[in-house]
Amino acid sequence: MTIEQAQQEVDNWIKTYGVRYFSELTNLAILTEEVGEMARIMARTYGDQSFKKSDLDKNLADEMADVLWVLMCLANQTGIDLTEAFQKNLEKKTKRDATRHLENDKLKPERE
C-alpha cells in the first residue's frame, strides 16, 4: 500500500464508519496521546523503566499504526499529500545532510 492509498483508506473509513473527522485540534491532541503511548512502550522495552501490569498487553506496532492513522487524518483534513511532502522532506535532508553525518565523529563505530 502506498502512502497515497493509505490516506485514501483512512478517508474512506472515516466517511463510512467514523461519521466525520474530529476537529484538527482534537486530532492533534489525539496524536500527542498516541505518541505518548508509543513512547511508554519504547521506554519500557528499550529504556530503563520496567513494565507495569497495565502495560504488558500493549503492542508497539499497533501504537505506531495509531500514530500513523491520526497523522493521516490530519493530513487529509489540511489538504496535505504526504507522499509529496515526504519526497520533498527527503530531498531537503539529503541536500542539507549530504556529508554532515558521515563527518560526525560521534557516529563513527567505536574502535576496539
Secondary structure, DSSP 8 states (H G I E B T S, - for coil): --HHHHHHHHHHHIIIIISS---HHHHHHHHHHHHHHHHHHHHHHTSS----GGGTT--HHHHHHHHHHHHHHHHHHHT--HHHHHHHHHHHHHHHTTTTTTT-GGGS----
